[in-house]
């Protein structure tokens, strides 16, 4: 694994850190591959209940490494990048993003692919892709529209205007704004709150919420939720938790 992507485990939380020497955390092909590998490995570890991903104080990620992208871009390498990004986006366990500084282009798309986004006051979310003569390539036209609606997405992508942390919170990209000195600690604390809850209930709730923000209509989403709820209350995990609560 490249030195720019590192992992650690604290109790039941898996932590992924992106850290380049300049702190801007521009993503190259190897880093994206390593990120997918790290997230998948933590996801498969039964002792881990939630993940946290963070960058530097300066940037969560300031975007794709354009120099490498231009020097080594083929249909095959592009497909590899898509595949690795979707591996990250498809992680089953909850992922909390701790965003400080720039989250631009693929950096913003990585945050959008997470389940909870905590941001410092310096966080900045944007898509300058059109200025390069291209479009967002890793889900922004879809995930950003689901998060903030058509009008704000159009403005962000068509003009390149970035959102600061306060606007991003109001728009729904960010769950909470946390002072920088507490950002990582609060992200880990959030993961720990999740880790004490029943596994099946957590992962099932995550999938149901993702269903709600997909192209599933309300009626279909409610029917899926009903069927999953019926299944969950018939589970041993549900019964055991009821018994434990009754004993308290």
Secondary structure, 3 states (H helix, E strand, C coil): CCCCEEEEEECCEEEEEECCCCCCCCECHHHHHHHHHHHHHHHHCCCCCEEEEECCCCEEECCECHHHHHHCCCHHHHHHHHHHHHHHHCCCCEEEEEECCEEECHHHHHHHHCCEEEECCCCEEECCHHHHCCCCCCCHHHHHHHHHCHHHHHHHHHHCCCEEHHHHHHHCCCCEECCHHHHHHHHHHHHHHHHCCCHHHHHHHHHHHHHHCCCCCHHHHHHHHHHHHHHHHCCHHHHHHHHHHHHC
